[in-house]
Amino acid sequence: MKQASITLEMWWIVEDYKPPFFDMVPIDPSFEEMKKVVCVDQQTPTIPNRLYSDPTLSALAKIMKECWYQSPSARLTALRIKKTLKKHSDSFDKPKQHF
């Protein structure tokens, strides 16, 4: 469940702070409305296509998608998320060499 929580936070940030499921529930949804969308209908937030045009945002989109699989055993582990984010973070720290 922690993986889903962190990826909802990622989604919230890349979507300019729109709440998850903003396009599926009212502005101030009740517990029952959210339960229906998430548990009964098994929906996940929509990942915007624009994320796939940027390498960094595309990596975040991939992490989000892989953490939202219906089967818990298919989801990324917290360690895998950490290592993937670290790998992308390290790539920002390396200076680009121009020849």
N, CA, C and O atoms as a printed pandas DataFrame, in Angstrom:
     atom_number atom_name residue_name chain_id  residue_number  x_coord  y_coord  z_coord
0              1         N          MET        A               1    0.815   -1.199    0.000
1              2        CA          MET        A               1    0.000    0.000    0.000
2              3         C          MET        A               1    0.859    1.264    0.000
3              4         O          MET        A               1    0.453    2.283   -0.558
4              5         N          LYS        A               2    2.038    1.210    0.618
5              6        CA          LYS        A               2    2.905    2.381    0.668
6              7         C          LYS        A               2    3.312    2.824   -0.736
7              8         O          LYS        A               2    3.426    4.018   -1.013
8              9         N          GLN        A               3    3.532    1.841   -1.621
9             10        CA          GLN        A               3    3.932    2.169   -2.981
10            11         C          GLN        A               3    2.834    2.965   -3.677
11            12         O          GLN        A               3    3.117    3.922   -4.397
12            13         N          ALA        A               4    1.595    2.574   -3.465
13            14        CA          ALA        A               4    0.481    3.303   -4.073
14            15         C          ALA        A               4    0.420    4.722   -3.518
15            16         O          ALA        A               4    0.126    5.663   -4.255
16            17         N          SER        A               5    0.690    4.882   -2.243
17            18        CA          SER        A               5    0.651    6.207   -1.626
18            19         C          SER        A               5    1.702    7.138   -2.212
19            20         O          SER        A               5    1.401    8.284   -2.545
20            21         N          ILE        A               6    2.934    6.653   -2.338
21            22        CA          ILE        A               6    3.982    7.522   -2.872
22            23         C          ILE        A               6    3.724    7.864   -4.337
23            24         O          ILE        A               6    4.020    8.973   -4.781
24            25         N          THR        A               7    3.179    6.917   -5.077
25            26        CA          THR        A               7    2.927    7.221   -6.487
26            27         C          THR        A               7    1.724    8.138   -6.653
27            28         O          THR        A               7    1.649    8.866   -7.643
28            29         N          LEU        A               8    0.784    8.125   -5.719
29            30        CA          LEU        A               8   -0.300    9.120   -5.756
30            31         C          LEU        A               8    0.268   10.510   -5.505
31            32         O          LEU        A               8   -0.182   11.489   -6.101
32            33         N          GLU        A               9    1.252   10.593   -4.628
33            34        CA          GLU        A               9    1.918   11.884   -4.390
34            35         C          GLU        A               9    2.647   12.356   -5.657
35            36         O          GLU        A               9    2.587   13.533   -6.012
36            37         N          MET        A              10    3.331   11.431   -6.329
37            38        CA          MET        A              10    4.003   11.785   -7.589
38            39         C          MET        A              10    2.982   12.305   -8.594
39            40         O          MET        A              10    3.191   13.333   -9.238
40            41         N          TRP        A              11    1.885   11.586   -8.715
41            42        CA          TRP        A              11    0.844   11.963   -9.671
42            43         C          TRP        A              11    0.317   13.349   -9.343
43            44         O          TRP        A              11    0.135   14.181  -10.232
44            45         N          TRP        A              12    0.074   13.591   -8.071
45            46        CA          TRP        A              12   -0.459   14.875   -7.614
46            47         C          TRP        A              12    0.471   16.021   -8.021
47            48         O          TRP        A              12    0.005   17.076   -8.453
48            49         N          ILE        A              13    1.767   15.818   -7.886
49            50        CA          ILE        A              13    2.741   16.849   -8.235
50            51         C          ILE        A              13    2.790   17.084   -9.741
51            52         O          ILE        A              13    2.753   18.231  -10.187
52            53         N          VAL        A              14    2.874   16.013  -10.531
53            54        CA          VAL        A              14    2.993   16.195  -11.982
54            55         C          VAL        A              14    1.689   16.676  -12.610
55            56         O          VAL        A              14    1.692   17.174  -13.735
56            57         N          GLU        A              15    0.581   16.533  -11.896
57            58        CA          GLU        A              15   -0.702   16.999  -12.397
58            59         C          GLU        A              15   -1.078   18.365  -11.825
59            60         O          GLU        A              15   -2.259   18.688  -11.699
60            61         N          ASP        A              16   -0.083   19.153  -11.486
61            62        CA          ASP        A              16   -0.305   20.512  -10.987
62            63         C          ASP        A              16   -1.265   20.543   -9.799
63            64         O          ASP        A              16   -2.139   21.405   -9.709
64            65         N          TYR        A              17   -1.086   19.599   -8.905
65            66        CA          TYR        A              17   -1.792   19.539   -7.632
66            67         C          TYR        A              17   -3.295   19.288   -7.752
67            68         O          TYR        A              17   -4.057   19.631   -6.848
68            69         N          LYS        A              18   -3.717   18.698   -8.855
69            70        CA          LYS        A              18   -5.110   18.239   -8.946
70            71         C          LYS        A              18   -5.209   16.978   -8.092
71            72         O          LYS        A              18   -4.278   16.174   -8.075
72            73         N          PRO        A              19   -6.314   16.796   -7.390
73            74        CA          PRO        A              19   -6.430   15.570   -6.596
74            75         C          PRO        A              19   -6.582   14.336   -7.489
75            76         O          PRO        A              19   -7.164   14.417   -8.571
76            77         N          PRO        A              20   -6.064   13.207   -7.037
77            78        CA          PRO        A              20   -6.262   11.976   -7.800
78            79         C          PRO        A              20   -7.757   11.712   -7.994
79            80         O          PRO        A              20   -8.566   11.979   -7.105
80            81         N          PHE        A              21   -8.099   11.201   -9.131
81            82        CA          PHE        A              21   -9.489   10.868   -9.476
82            83         C          PHE        A              21  -10.359   12.109   -9.647
83            84         O          PHE        A              21  -11.584   12.011   -9.583
84            85         N          PHE        A              22   -9.745   13.279   -9.866
85            86        CA          PHE        A              22  -10.519   14.510  -10.021
86            87         C          PHE        A              22  -11.536   14.411  -11.157
87            88         O          PHE        A              22  -12.568   15.083  -11.147
88            89         N          ASP        A              23  -11.225   13.562  -12.134
89            90        CA          ASP        A              23  -12.110   13.420  -13.286
90            91         C          ASP        A              23  -13.137   12.293  -13.106
91            92         O          ASP        A              23  -13.914   12.007  -14.017
92            93         N          MET        A              24  -13.135   11.653  -11.920
93            94        CA          MET        A              24  -14.036   10.521  -11.676
94            95         C          MET        A              24  -14.977   10.734  -10.499
95            96         O          MET        A              24  -15.971   10.020  -10.362
96            97         N          VAL        A              25  -14.671   11.708   -9.651
97            98        CA          VAL        A              25  -15.494   11.951   -8.457
98            99         C          VAL        A              25  -15.767   13.445   -8.320
99           100         O          VAL        A              25  -15.089   14.258   -8.949
100          101         N          PRO        A              26  -16.763   13.819   -7.495
101          102        CA          PRO        A              26  -17.016   15.245   -7.254
102          103         C          PRO        A              26  -15.821   15.924   -6.577
103          104         O          PRO        A              26  -14.882   15.257   -6.144
104          105         N          ILE        A              27  -15.867   17.226   -6.491
105          106        CA          ILE        A              27  -14.763   18.000   -5.908
106          107         C          ILE        A              27  -14.462   17.573   -4.475
107          108         O          ILE        A              27  -13.294   17.453   -4.108
108          109         N          ASP        A              28  -15.472   17.344   -3.672
109          110        CA          ASP        A              28  -15.284   16.919   -2.288
110          111         C          ASP        A              28  -15.946   15.554   -2.113
111          112         O          ASP        A              28  -17.036   15.468   -1.548
112          113         N          PRO        A              29  -15.296   14.477   -2.595
113          114        CA          PRO        A              29  -15.956   13.171   -2.591
114          115         C          PRO        A              29  -16.120   12.592   -1.192
115          116         O          PRO        A              29  -15.315   12.841   -0.295
116          117         N          SER        A              30  -17.160   11.832   -1.035
117          118        CA          SER        A              30  -17.381   11.129    0.228
118          119         C          SER        A              30  -16.510    9.876    0.256
119          120         O          SER        A              30  -15.952    9.470   -0.763
120          121         N          PHE        A              31  -16.407    9.284    1.416
121          122        CA          PHE        A              31  -15.672    8.032    1.553
122          123         C          PHE        A              31  -16.276    6.972    0.632
123          124         O          PHE        A              31  -15.546    6.231   -0.028
124          125         N          GLU        A              32  -17.591    6.899    0.588
125          126        CA          GLU        A              32  -18.280    5.905   -0.237
126          127         C          GLU        A              32  -18.002    6.115   -1.731
127          128         O          GLU        A              32  -17.833    5.146   -2.471
128          129         N          GLU        A              33  -17.956    7.359   -2.169
129          130        CA          GLU        A              33  -17.657    7.644   -3.582
130          131         C          GLU        A              33  -16.236    7.200   -3.935
131          132         O          GLU        A              33  -16.003    6.621   -4.996
132          133         N          MET        A              34  -15.296    7.476   -3.039
133          134        CA          MET        A              34  -13.911    7.056   -3.278
134          135         C          MET        A              34  -13.775    5.541   -3.218
135          136         O          MET        A              34  -13.060    4.945   -4.024
136          137         N          LYS        A              35  -14.453    4.926   -2.275
137          138        CA          LYS        A              35  -14.410    3.474   -2.152
138          139         C          LYS        A              35  -14.916    2.814   -3.433
139          140         O          LYS        A              35  -14.347    1.823   -3.891
140          141         N          LYS        A              36  -15.980    3.363   -4.005
141          142        CA          LYS        A              36  -16.523    2.809   -5.239
142          143         C          LYS        A              36  -15.511    2.906   -6.373
143          144         O          LYS        A              36  -15.291    1.934   -7.096
144          145         N          VAL        A              37  -14.899    4.065   -6.532
145          146        CA          VAL        A              37  -13.944    4.273   -7.630
146          147         C          VAL        A              37  -12.710    3.386   -7.464
147          148         O          VAL        A              37  -12.277    2.736   -8.414
148          149         N          VAL        A              38  -12.150    3.363   -6.262
149          150        CA          VAL        A              38  -10.883    2.663   -6.040
150          151         C          VAL        A              38  -11.072    1.164   -5.798
151          152         O          VAL        A              38  -10.382    0.345   -6.405
152          153         N          CYS        A              39  -11.994    0.807   -4.922
153          154        CA          CYS        A              39  -12.125   -0.605   -4.515
154          155         C          CYS        A              39  -13.083   -1.400   -5.399
155          156         O          CYS        A              39  -12.776   -2.523   -5.797
156          157         N          VAL        A              40  -14.226   -0.824   -5.700
157          158        CA          VAL        A              40  -15.223   -1.559   -6.471
158          159         C          VAL        A              40  -14.898   -1.528   -7.960
159          160         O          VAL        A              40  -14.813   -2.569   -8.612
160          161         N          ASP        A              41  -14.716   -0.312   -8.492
161          162        CA          ASP        A              41  -14.433   -0.168   -9.931
162          163         C          ASP        A              41  -12.964   -0.419  -10.267
163          164         O          ASP        A              41  -12.608   -0.578  -11.435
164          165         N          GLN        A              42  -12.113   -0.454   -9.235
165          166        CA          GLN        A              42  -10.671   -0.688   -9.369
166          167         C          GLN        A              42  -10.003    0.262  -10.377
167          168         O          GLN        A              42   -9.208   -0.155  -11.220
168          169         N          GLN        A              43  -10.346    1.525  -10.262
169          170        CA          GLN        A              43   -9.770    2.553  -11.129
170          171         C          GLN        A              43   -8.423    3.016  -10.575
171          172         O          GLN        A              43   -8.156    2.902   -9.379
172          173         N          THR        A              44   -7.602    3.526  -11.445
173          174        CA          THR        A              44   -6.370    4.202  -11.053
174          175         C          THR        A              44   -6.402    5.570  -11.713
175          176         O          THR        A              44   -7.079    5.750  -12.725
176          177         N          PRO        A              45   -5.684    6.535  -11.161
177          178        CA          PRO        A              45   -5.665    7.845  -11.810
178          179         C          PRO        A              45   -5.135    7.733  -13.247
179          180         O          PRO        A              45   -4.290    6.891  -13.549
180          181         N          THR        A              46   -5.640    8.577  -14.096
181          182        CA          THR        A              46   -5.194    8.600  -15.486
182          183         C          THR        A              46   -3.829    9.266  -15.568
183          184         O          THR        A              46   -3.637   10.366  -15.049
184          185         N          ILE        A              47   -2.892    8.606  -16.212
185          186        CA          ILE        A              47   -1.561    9.188  -16.401
186          187         C          ILE        A              47   -1.598    9.993  -17.693
187          188         O          ILE        A              47   -1.838    9.431  -18.762
188          189         N          PRO        A              48   -1.363   11.304  -17.612
189          190        CA          PRO        A              48   -1.455   12.143  -18.806
190          191         C          PRO        A              48   -0.396   11.795  -19.855
191          192         O          PRO        A              48    0.753   11.511  -19.518
192          193         N          ASN        A              49   -0.783   11.821  -21.095
193          194        CA          ASN        A              49    0.132   11.500  -22.200
194          195         C          ASN        A              49    1.352   12.416  -22.235
195          196         O          ASN        A              49    2.425   12.004  -22.676
196          197         N          ARG        A              50    1.196   13.643  -21.778
197          198        CA          ARG        A              50    2.314   14.603  -21.847
198          199         C          ARG        A              50    3.528   14.139  -21.044
199          200         O          ARG        A              50    4.650   14.568  -21.312
200          201         N          LEU        A              51    3.310   13.271  -20.069
201          202        CA          LEU        A              51    4.435   12.781  -19.262
202          203         C          LEU        A              51    5.397   11.941  -20.082
203          204         O          LEU        A              51    6.585   11.866  -19.770
204          205         N          TYR        A              52    4.889   11.315  -21.124
205          206        CA          TYR        A              52    5.722   10.406  -21.914
206          207         C          TYR        A              52    6.648   11.135  -22.893
207          208         O          TYR        A              52    7.482   10.499  -23.537
208          209         N          SER        A              53    6.512   12.455  -23.011
209          210        CA          SER        A              53    7.378   13.202  -23.923
210          211         C          SER        A              53    8.662   13.687  -23.255
211          212         O          SER        A              53    9.549   14.212  -23.927
212          213         N          ASP        A              54    8.766   13.516  -21.951
213          214        CA          ASP        A              54    9.950   13.943  -21.201
214          215         C          ASP        A              54   10.552   12.708  -20.522
215          216         O          ASP        A              54    9.824   11.949  -19.882
216          217         N          PRO        A              55   11.869   12.491  -20.647
217          218        CA          PRO        A              55   12.476   11.285  -20.082
218          219         C          PRO        A              55   12.265   11.128  -18.569
219          220         O          PRO        A              55   12.000   10.025  -18.092
220          221         N          THR        A              56   12.380   12.213  -17.827
221          222        CA          THR        A              56   12.221   12.143  -16.380
222          223         C          THR        A              56   10.771   11.855  -16.002
223          224         O          THR        A              56   10.492   10.973  -15.191
224          225         N          LEU        A              57    9.857   12.609  -16.599
225          226        CA          LEU        A              57    8.447   12.404  -16.287
226          227         C          LEU        A              57    7.967   11.041  -16.784
227          228         O          LEU        A              57    7.091   10.425  -16.177
228          229         N          SER        A              58    8.537   10.585  -17.874
229          230        CA          SER        A              58    8.196    9.267  -18.395
230          231         C          SER        A              58    8.610    8.182  -17.398
231          232         O          SER        A              58    7.886    7.205  -17.206
232          233         N          ALA        A              59    9.761    8.351  -16.774
233          234        CA          ALA        A              59   10.217    7.392  -15.761
234          235         C          ALA        A              59    9.260    7.392  -14.567
235          236         O          ALA        A              59    8.937    6.333  -14.030
236          237         N          LEU        A              60    8.812    8.569  -14.156
237          238        CA          LEU        A              60    7.845    8.646  -13.058
238          239         C          LEU        A              60    6.521    7.989  -13.445
239          240         O          LEU        A              60    5.908    7.284  -12.644
240          241         N          ALA        A              61    6.091    8.230  -14.680
241          242        CA          ALA        A              61    4.843    7.626  -15.160
242          243         C          ALA        A              61    4.939    6.102  -15.141
243          244         O          ALA        A              61    3.988    5.414  -14.771
244          245         N          LYS        A              62    6.084    5.593  -15.539
245          246        CA          LYS        A              62    6.281    4.141  -15.551
246          247         C          LYS        A              62    6.225    3.571  -14.127
247          248         O          LYS        A              62    5.617    2.527  -13.895
248          249         N          ILE        A              63    6.862    4.262  -13.183
249          250        CA          ILE        A              63    6.820    3.828  -11.788
250          251         C          ILE        A              63    5.377    3.822  -11.285
251          252         O          ILE        A              63    4.929    2.859  -10.663
252          253         N          MET        A              64    4.658    4.910  -11.561
253          254        CA          MET        A              64    3.268    4.989  -11.110
254          255         C          MET        A              64    2.451    3.830  -11.662
255          256         O          MET        A              64    1.736    3.151  -10.925
256          257         N          LYS        A              65    2.563    3.616  -12.955
257          258        CA          LYS        A              65    1.783    2.557  -13.601
258          259         C          LYS        A              65    2.106    1.189  -12.993
259          260         O          LYS        A              65    1.206    0.386  -12.750
260          261         N          GLU        A              66    3.377    0.932  -12.752
261          262        CA          GLU        A              66    3.797   -0.367  -12.228
262          263         C          GLU        A              66    3.436   -0.553  -10.751
263          264         O          GLU        A              66    3.418   -1.682  -10.259
264          265         N          CYS        A              67    3.152    0.527  -10.050
265          266        CA          CYS        A              67    2.723    0.417   -8.655
266          267         C          CYS        A              67    1.215    0.286   -8.522
267          268         O          CYS        A              67    0.706   -0.002   -7.439
268          269         N          TRP        A              68    0.510    0.492   -9.601
269          270        CA          TRP        A              68   -0.953    0.461   -9.556
270          271         C          TRP        A              68   -1.536   -0.815  -10.163
271          272         O          TRP        A              68   -2.742   -0.887  -10.398
272          273         N          TYR        A              69   -0.706   -1.812  -10.419
273          274        CA          TYR        A              69   -1.240   -3.078  -10.913
274          275         C          TYR        A              69   -2.230   -3.637   -9.901
275          276         O          TYR        A              69   -2.053   -3.468   -8.695
276          277         N          GLN        A              70   -3.268   -4.300  -10.388
277          278        CA          GLN        A              70   -4.278   -4.875   -9.502
278          279         C          GLN        A              70   -3.691   -5.946   -8.582
279          280         O          GLN        A              70   -4.062   -6.035   -7.411
280          281         N          SER        A              71   -2.798   -6.738   -9.100
281          282        CA          SER        A              71   -2.191   -7.803   -8.302
282          283         C          SER        A              71   -1.023   -7.243   -7.483
283          284         O          SER        A              71   -0.047   -6.766   -8.062
284          285         N          PRO        A              72   -1.103   -7.291   -6.158
285          286        CA          PRO        A              72   -0.014   -6.769   -5.326
286          287         C          PRO        A              72    1.348   -7.376   -5.648
287          288         O          PRO        A              72    2.363   -6.684   -5.572
288          289         N          SER        A              73    1.381   -8.647   -6.003
289          290        CA          SER        A              73    2.670   -9.292   -6.285
290          291         C          SER        A              73    3.308   -8.766   -7.575
291          292         O          SER        A              73    4.509   -8.939   -7.782
292          293         N          ALA        A              74    2.527   -8.135   -8.430
293          294        CA          ALA        A              74    3.061   -7.580   -9.680
294          295         C          ALA        A              74    3.577   -6.153   -9.507
295          296         O          ALA        A              74    4.268   -5.632  -10.383
296          297         N          ARG        A              75    3.249   -5.528   -8.398
297          298        CA          ARG        A              75    3.642   -4.129   -8.168
298          299         C          ARG        A              75    5.120   -4.037   -7.805
299          300         O          ARG        A              75    5.714   -4.990   -7.300
300          301         N          LEU        A              76    5.695   -2.878   -8.073
301          302        CA          LEU        A              76    7.079   -2.622   -7.675
302          303         C          LEU        A              76    7.191   -2.639   -6.153
303          304         O          LEU        A              76    6.264   -2.250   -5.443
304          305         N          THR        A              77    8.327   -3.092   -5.673
305          306        CA          THR        A              77    8.592   -3.025   -4.238
306          307         C          THR        A              77    9.108   -1.623   -3.900
307          308         O          THR        A              77    9.537   -0.875   -4.778
308          309         N          ALA        A              78    9.054   -1.294   -2.626
309          310        CA          ALA        A              78    9.575    0.001   -2.186
310          311         C          ALA        A              78   11.059    0.126   -2.522
311          312         O          ALA        A              78   11.521    1.203   -2.899
312          313         N          LEU        A              79   11.803   -0.962   -2.389
313          314        CA          LEU        A              79   13.231   -0.938   -2.709
314          315         C          LEU        A              79   13.445   -0.669   -4.199
315          316         O          LEU        A              79   14.336    0.100   -4.561
316          317         N          ARG        A              80   12.651   -1.285   -5.060
317          318        CA          ARG        A              80   12.786   -1.067   -6.506
318          319         C          ARG        A              80   12.469    0.392   -6.848
319          320         O          ARG        A              80   13.144    0.988   -7.687
320          321         N          ILE        A              81   11.456    0.967   -6.212
321          322        CA          ILE        A              81   11.127    2.385   -6.446
322          323         C          ILE        A              81   12.306    3.248   -6.036
323          324         O          ILE        A              81   12.710    4.147   -6.774
324          325         N          LYS        A              82   12.859    2.978   -4.856
325          326        CA          LYS        A              82   13.997    3.758   -4.352
326          327         C          LYS        A              82   15.176    3.680   -5.318
327          328         O          LYS        A              82   15.777    4.703   -5.645
328          329         N          LYS        A              83   15.510    2.475   -5.778
329          330        CA          LYS        A              83   16.653    2.313   -6.681
330          331         C          LYS        A              83   16.411    2.998   -8.025
331          332         O          LYS        A              83   17.324    3.594   -8.595
332          333         N          THR        A              84   15.197    2.912   -8.519
333          334        CA          THR        A              84   14.886    3.543   -9.805
334          335         C          THR        A              84   14.970    5.059   -9.687
335          336         O          THR        A              84   15.542    5.719  -10.555
336          337         N          LEU        A              85   14.407    5.612   -8.624
337          338        CA          LEU        A              85   14.482    7.061   -8.422
338          339         C          LEU        A              85   15.925    7.513   -8.221
339          340         O          LEU        A              85   16.321    8.568   -8.717
340          341         N          LYS        A              86   16.710    6.721   -7.496
341          342        CA          LYS        A              86   18.124    7.046   -7.277
342          343         C          LYS        A              86   18.880    7.058   -8.597
343          344         O          LYS        A              86   19.696    7.946   -8.845
344          345         N          LYS        A              87   18.607    6.067   -9.445
345          346        CA          LYS        A              87   19.275    5.996  -10.750
346          347         C          LYS        A              87   18.979    7.245  -11.574
347          348         O          LYS        A              87   19.878    7.813  -12.195
348          349         N          HIS        A              88   17.724    7.665  -11.577
349          350        CA          HIS        A              88   17.373    8.859  -12.340
350          351         C          HIS        A              88   17.939   10.120  -11.696
351          352         O          HIS        A              88   18.332   11.052  -12.398
352          353         N          SER        A              89   17.983   10.154  -10.384
353          354        CA          SER        A              89   18.565   11.289   -9.678
354          355         C          SER        A              89   20.053   11.404   -9.985
355          356         O          SER        A              89   20.560   12.501  -10.217
356          357         N          ASP        A              90   20.747   10.279   -9.987
357          358        CA          ASP        A              90   22.179   10.282  -10.286
358          359         C          ASP        A              90   22.459   10.776  -11.695
359          360         O          ASP        A              90   23.487   11.409  -11.938
360          361         N          SER        A              91   21.567   10.497  -12.616
361          362        CA          SER        A              91   21.794   10.938  -14.000
362          363         C          SER        A              91   21.722   12.454  -14.110
363          364         O          SER        A              91   22.303   13.029  -15.030
364          365         N          PHE        A              92   21.019   13.115  -13.189
365          366        CA          PHE        A              92   20.973   14.579  -13.201
366          367         C          PHE        A              92   22.256   15.179  -12.667
367          368         O          PHE        A              92   22.639   16.283  -13.054
368          369         N          ASP        A              93   22.929   14.450  -11.770
369          370        CA          ASP        A              93   24.133   14.956  -11.129
370          371         C          ASP        A              93   25.362   14.890  -12.026
371          372         O          ASP        A              93   26.338   15.607  -11.804
372          373         N          LYS        A              94   25.314   14.041  -13.026
373          374        CA          LYS        A              94   26.478   13.886  -13.896
374          375         C          LYS        A              94   26.528   15.026  -14.911
375          376         O          LYS        A              94   25.552   15.274  -15.619
376          377         N          PRO        A              95   27.678   15.727  -14.980
377          378        CA          PRO        A              95   27.781   16.811  -15.957
378          379         C          PRO        A              95   27.802   16.244  -17.379
379          380         O          PRO        A              95   28.398   15.201  -17.646
380          381         N          LYS        A              96   27.150   16.944  -18.251
381          382        CA          LYS        A              96   27.147   16.547  -19.658
382          383         C          LYS        A              96   28.454   16.988  -20.296
383          384         O          LYS        A              96   28.902   18.117  -20.095
384          385         N          GLN        A              97   29.060   16.100  -21.061
385          386        CA          GLN        A              97   30.300   16.441  -21.726
386          387         C          GLN        A              97   29.985   16.795  -23.174
387          388         O          GLN        A              97   29.309   16.061  -23.894
388          389         N          HIS        A              98   30.499   17.940  -23.560
389          390        CA          HIS        A              98   30.303   18.390  -24.945
390          391         C          HIS        A              98   31.637   18.301  -25.674
391          392         O          HIS        A              98   32.651   18.806  -25.191
392          393         N          PHE        A              99   31.634   17.679  -26.798
393          394        CA          PHE        A              99   32.857   17.543  -27.595
394          395         C          PHE        A              99   32.795   18.410  -28.806
395          396         O          PHE        A              99   33.735   18.431  -29.600
